[in-house]
Amino acid sequence: MSAADTTTPAKLPPPRQAPPPPAAPTAPRKRRTSGGPATPWALLAPCLLILALVLGYPLVRLVTLSFQKFGQSQLWGFQPAESVGFDNFSNVLGDSEFWAVVVRTIIFAGGSVIFTMVAGMLIALLLQRVSGWVKTLINIVLVASWGMPIIVATTVFKWLFDSDYGIFNALLSKLPGIDMIGHNWFASGPQGLAVIMLLVVWGAVPFVVITLSAGLTQVPAELEEAARLDGAGAWGVFRYVTLPILKPIIVMLTTLSVIWDMGVFPQVFVMRGGHPEAEFQLLTTYSYDRAFVVNDYAQGSAIALLTVLLLLGVVAVYMRQMLKIGEVE
């Protein structure tokens, strides 16, 4: 037997098989939707209907009355309402008293908004640096003051600044060289409006504080720490880090505060016993006075419509600012 016969034949590797052809791509399945494009409108229909009834009809009626002659005779049906075109607006715009009320309203609203935003920001920043139980206590106080009815708050402030029994005059009189016993804060318009402004600020600050406190939680601590490492102080960190992040919230709160403060009515009405003097008239009370005291409902409607147009200008500025912020982001 030869060596060739005793050797084991070598095993050859199996032949390489070609890879299977790729599967044909399948068309993606379309997600089944429960409704068409009309579904969102159907869901919004109840809300839109309520808004149309609550806001739409009064606004249409307001516009209609502002272009008519409508007094007590028309209210009781003795005479039909007459269309007078733009006479009501020309009479209102040509009245110097109206422009004095407009200037007074702008100053009152501007002062209220500035003090509200400054006080709200300071308190919100303070809440970030106090202990947990102190923060909880302050939040409870803020919510309690925010939930207090306007009539109750106005009555409390009316008592605090009373000329005979007001505690504010008594506290000021304890300071050396100051005697405020018997001082009447409502003897002049500026002092009385300052008291009402304080009342408005007191009622608006809680909402601003709670909203800004929520916004401050979104400020990254890393950015603040990096700013401090670069040598920025407390003011620098607030100006270049905190303030830009809070800008959308500040713009929103400022716009809402302007709208609310220009629409102040019960604070002035109740504080002056239902008959605000000429020095205390704002646009809201002036419109009410013309409509329900003078019984010129058409002119009162014209003043109210001009107030709405003025507020729409504020809303337009707000929308423009928000669009700019959106473009930057």
C-alpha positions as CSV (number, residue, x, y, z in Angstrom):
1,M,0.0,0.0,0.0
2,S,1.4,3.3,-1.0
3,A,1.5,6.5,1.0
4,A,-1.0,8.1,-1.4
5,D,-3.5,5.4,-0.5
6,T,-3.1,5.9,3.3
7,T,-3.5,9.8,3.3
8,T,-6.9,11.3,4.2
9,P,-8.3,13.5,1.5
10,A,-8.5,17.2,2.4
11,K,-12.0,18.7,2.9
12,L,-12.8,21.5,0.6
13,P,-14.8,24.5,1.9
14,P,-18.4,24.7,0.7
15,P,-19.0,27.0,-2.2
16,R,-19.9,30.6,-1.3
17,Q,-23.6,31.3,-1.9
18,A,-24.7,34.6,-3.4
19,P,-26.6,36.9,-1.0
20,P,-30.4,36.9,-1.5
21,P,-31.7,39.8,-3.5
22,P,-33.0,42.8,-1.5
23,A,-36.7,42.8,-0.8
24,A,-38.7,45.2,-2.8
25,P,-39.5,48.3,-0.8
26,T,-43.1,48.4,0.5
27,A,-45.2,51.5,0.5
28,P,-45.5,53.1,3.9
29,R,-48.9,52.5,5.5
30,K,-51.1,55.5,5.8
31,R,-52.1,56.3,9.4
32,R,-55.8,56.1,9.7
33,T,-57.2,59.4,11.0
34,S,-60.5,59.6,12.9
35,G,-61.6,62.7,11.0
36,G,-60.8,65.2,8.4
37,P,-59.7,68.8,8.5
38,A,-63.2,69.8,9.9
39,T,-62.6,67.9,13.1
40,P,-60.7,70.7,14.9
41,W,-63.4,73.2,14.0
42,A,-66.0,70.9,15.3
43,L,-64.2,70.6,18.6
44,L,-63.8,74.4,18.8
45,A,-67.4,75.1,17.8
46,P,-68.9,75.2,21.4
47,C,-66.2,77.6,22.6
48,L,-66.5,79.8,19.5
49,L,-70.3,79.8,19.9
50,I,-70.0,80.9,23.6
51,L,-67.5,83.7,22.6
52,A,-69.8,84.9,19.8
53,L,-72.7,85.1,22.3
54,V,-70.8,86.6,25.2
55,L,-68.4,88.9,23.3
56,G,-69.7,89.1,19.7
57,Y,-73.2,90.4,20.3
58,P,-72.3,93.1,22.8
59,L,-69.5,94.3,20.6
60,V,-71.8,94.5,17.6
61,R,-74.4,96.3,19.7
62,L,-71.7,98.7,21.0
63,V,-70.7,99.6,17.4
64,T,-74.3,100.1,16.4
65,L,-75.1,102.4,19.2
66,S,-72.0,104.5,18.7
67,F,-73.4,105.5,15.2
68,Q,-76.9,106.4,16.5
69,K,-78.7,108.9,18.6
70,F,-79.8,106.8,21.5
71,G,-81.1,108.3,24.8
72,Q,-83.9,107.6,27.2
73,S,-86.6,108.3,24.6
74,Q,-85.1,105.6,22.4
75,L,-84.5,103.3,25.3
76,W,-88.2,103.4,26.3
77,G,-89.4,103.2,22.7
78,F,-90.9,106.7,22.5
79,Q,-88.7,107.6,19.6
80,P,-86.9,105.4,17.1
81,A,-83.1,105.3,17.1
82,E,-81.6,107.7,14.4
83,S,-78.4,107.2,12.5
84,V,-76.1,110.2,13.0
85,G,-72.9,108.8,11.3
86,F,-69.7,110.0,13.0
87,D,-71.3,112.8,15.0
88,N,-70.8,111.0,18.4
89,F,-67.1,110.4,17.7
90,S,-66.6,114.0,16.5
91,N,-68.3,115.3,19.7
92,V,-66.2,113.0,21.9
93,L,-62.9,113.7,20.1
94,G,-63.6,117.5,20.2
95,D,-64.2,117.5,23.9
96,S,-61.2,118.6,26.0
97,E,-62.5,116.7,29.0
98,F,-62.2,113.4,27.0
99,W,-58.6,114.0,26.3
100,A,-57.9,114.9,29.9
101,V,-59.4,111.5,30.8
102,V,-57.3,109.8,28.2
103,V,-54.1,111.3,29.5
104,R,-55.1,110.5,33.1
105,T,-55.9,106.9,32.1
106,I,-52.6,106.4,30.4
107,I,-50.6,107.8,33.3
108,F,-52.6,105.7,35.8
109,A,-52.2,102.5,33.7
110,G,-48.5,103.2,33.0
111,G,-47.7,103.8,36.6
112,S,-49.6,100.7,37.7
113,V,-47.9,98.5,35.2
114,I,-44.4,99.8,36.1
115,F,-44.9,99.3,39.8
116,T,-46.5,95.9,39.3
117,M,-43.7,94.5,37.1
118,V,-40.9,95.9,39.3
119,A,-42.4,94.7,42.6
120,G,-43.4,91.3,41.0
121,M,-39.8,90.8,39.7
122,L,-38.2,91.7,43.0
123,I,-40.5,89.4,44.9
124,A,-40.0,86.6,42.4
125,L,-36.2,86.9,42.6
126,L,-36.4,87.0,46.4
127,L,-38.4,83.7,46.4
128,Q,-35.5,82.0,44.7
129,R,-33.2,82.8,47.7
130,V,-35.3,81.9,50.7
131,S,-35.9,78.6,52.4
132,G,-38.7,76.2,51.3
133,W,-41.1,76.9,54.2
134,V,-40.7,80.7,53.7
135,K,-41.4,80.3,50.0
136,T,-44.5,78.2,50.7
137,L,-45.8,80.7,53.2
138,I,-45.3,83.7,50.8
139,N,-47.0,81.8,48.0
140,I,-50.0,81.1,50.3
141,V,-50.2,84.8,51.1
142,L,-50.0,85.7,47.5
143,V,-52.7,83.3,46.4
144,A,-54.9,84.5,49.3
145,S,-54.6,88.1,48.3
146,W,-55.1,87.3,44.6
147,G,-58.3,85.4,45.4
148,M,-59.7,88.2,47.5
149,P,-62.8,89.7,45.7
150,I,-62.2,93.2,44.3
151,I,-65.0,94.7,46.4
152,V,-63.6,93.3,49.6
153,A,-60.1,94.5,48.8
154,T,-61.4,98.0,47.9
155,T,-63.3,98.2,51.1
156,V,-60.2,97.3,53.1
157,F,-58.1,99.9,51.4
158,K,-60.9,102.5,51.9
159,W,-60.7,101.8,55.6
160,L,-56.8,101.8,55.7
161,F,-56.7,105.3,54.2
162,D,-59.7,106.7,56.0
163,S,-59.1,110.3,57.2
164,D,-60.4,109.7,60.7
165,Y,-59.8,106.0,61.5
166,G,-57.3,104.9,58.9
167,I,-54.3,102.9,60.2
168,F,-52.0,104.3,57.4
169,N,-52.3,107.8,58.7
170,A,-51.7,106.6,62.2
171,L,-48.5,104.7,61.2
172,L,-47.2,107.7,59.3
173,S,-47.8,110.0,62.2
174,K,-45.5,107.9,64.4
175,L,-42.6,109.0,62.2
176,P,-40.7,112.0,63.6
177,G,-41.9,115.4,62.2
178,I,-44.9,113.9,60.3
179,D,-48.5,114.6,61.4
180,M,-51.0,112.8,59.1
181,I,-53.9,112.6,61.6
182,G,-57.1,113.6,59.8
183,H,-55.5,113.8,56.4
184,N,-57.9,113.1,53.6
185,W,-56.2,111.3,50.7
186,F,-59.1,111.7,48.4
187,A,-59.3,115.5,48.7
188,S,-57.2,115.8,45.5
189,G,-57.3,113.6,42.4
190,P,-53.5,112.8,42.3
191,Q,-53.4,111.5,45.9
192,G,-56.6,109.6,45.5
193,L,-55.5,108.0,42.3
194,A,-52.2,107.1,43.9
195,V,-54.2,105.1,46.6
196,I,-56.3,103.4,43.9
197,M,-53.1,102.6,42.0
198,L,-51.6,101.0,45.1
199,L,-54.8,98.9,45.4
200,V,-54.5,97.8,41.7
201,V,-50.8,97.0,42.2
202,W,-51.6,95.0,45.3
203,G,-54.1,92.9,43.4
204,A,-52.0,92.3,40.3
205,V,-48.6,91.5,41.9
206,P,-49.5,87.9,43.0
207,F,-50.2,86.8,39.4
208,V,-46.9,88.4,38.2
209,V,-44.9,86.9,41.0
210,I,-46.2,83.4,40.4
211,T,-45.7,83.6,36.7
212,L,-42.2,85.0,36.9
213,S,-41.3,82.4,39.6
214,A,-42.3,79.7,37.2
215,G,-40.2,81.3,34.5
216,L,-37.1,81.6,36.7
217,T,-37.1,77.9,37.2
218,Q,-36.3,77.6,33.5
219,V,-33.2,79.7,33.6
220,P,-30.2,77.3,33.4
221,A,-27.9,77.4,36.4
222,E,-25.0,76.6,34.1
223,L,-25.4,79.9,32.3
224,E,-25.6,81.9,35.5
225,E,-22.5,80.2,36.9
226,A,-20.6,80.8,33.6
227,A,-21.5,84.5,33.8
228,R,-20.2,84.7,37.3
229,L,-17.0,83.0,36.3
230,D,-16.6,85.6,33.6
231,G,-16.7,88.3,36.2
232,A,-20.4,89.4,36.0
233,G,-22.0,90.6,39.2
234,A,-25.6,90.1,40.3
235,W,-26.9,92.8,38.0
236,G,-24.9,91.5,35.0
237,V,-26.2,88.0,35.5
238,F,-29.7,89.3,35.7
239,R,-29.4,91.7,32.7
240,Y,-27.5,89.4,30.3
241,V,-28.7,85.9,31.3
242,T,-32.0,86.0,33.3
243,L,-33.7,88.9,31.5
244,P,-33.3,87.6,27.9
245,I,-34.7,84.2,28.9
246,L,-37.7,85.8,30.7
247,K,-38.4,88.3,27.9
248,P,-41.4,86.5,26.3
249,I,-43.0,86.1,29.8
250,I,-42.3,89.8,30.6
251,V,-43.8,91.0,27.3
252,M,-46.9,88.9,27.9
253,L,-47.3,90.1,31.5
254,T,-46.8,93.7,30.6
255,T,-49.4,93.5,27.8
256,L,-51.9,91.8,30.0
257,S,-51.3,94.3,32.8
258,V,-51.8,97.3,30.4
259,I,-55.1,95.8,29.2
260,W,-56.3,95.1,32.8
261,D,-55.1,98.5,34.2
262,M,-56.7,100.5,31.5
263,G,-59.9,98.7,32.1
264,V,-60.0,99.4,35.9
265,F,-63.5,100.2,37.0
266,P,-64.7,98.7,40.3
267,Q,-61.7,100.0,42.3
268,V,-62.5,103.6,41.3
269,F,-66.3,103.2,41.4
270,V,-66.4,101.7,44.8
271,M,-63.7,103.8,46.3
272,R,-65.6,106.9,45.4
273,G,-69.0,105.6,46.5
274,G,-70.4,105.1,43.1
275,H,-69.9,108.8,42.0
276,P,-66.3,109.4,40.9
277,E,-65.5,113.1,40.7
278,A,-64.0,114.6,37.6
279,E,-60.5,114.3,38.9
280,F,-61.0,110.5,39.4
281,Q,-62.5,109.8,36.0
282,L,-60.8,107.1,33.9
283,L,-62.0,105.9,30.5
284,T,-64.1,103.1,31.9
285,T,-65.8,105.3,34.5
286,Y,-66.2,108.2,32.1
287,S,-67.9,105.9,29.6
288,Y,-70.2,104.6,32.3
289,D,-71.0,108.2,33.5
290,R,-71.9,109.3,30.0
291,A,-74.1,106.3,29.4
292,F,-75.9,105.8,32.7
293,V,-75.7,109.2,34.5
294,V,-76.1,111.6,31.6
295,N,-78.3,109.0,29.8
296,D,-76.4,109.5,26.5
297,Y,-76.0,105.8,25.6
298,A,-74.7,106.6,22.2
299,Q,-71.9,108.8,23.4
300,G,-71.0,106.3,26.1
301,S,-70.8,103.6,23.4
302,A,-68.5,105.8,21.3
303,I,-66.2,106.3,24.3
304,A,-66.2,102.6,25.0
305,L,-65.4,101.8,21.3
306,L,-62.5,104.3,21.3
307,T,-61.2,102.5,24.4
308,V,-61.4,99.2,22.6
309,L,-59.5,100.6,19.7
310,L,-56.8,101.9,22.0
311,L,-56.5,98.5,23.6
312,L,-56.3,96.8,20.2
313,G,-53.3,99.0,19.5
314,V,-51.7,97.6,22.7
315,V,-52.5,94.1,21.5
316,A,-50.9,94.9,18.1
317,V,-47.7,96.0,19.8
318,Y,-47.7,92.8,21.8
319,M,-48.2,90.6,18.7
320,R,-45.3,92.4,17.0
321,Q,-43.0,91.9,19.9
322,M,-43.9,88.2,20.1
323,L,-43.3,87.7,16.4
324,K,-39.9,89.3,16.7
325,I,-39.0,87.0,19.6
326,G,-40.1,84.0,17.5
327,E,-37.9,85.1,14.6
328,V,-34.9,85.5,16.9
329,E,-35.4,82.0,18.4
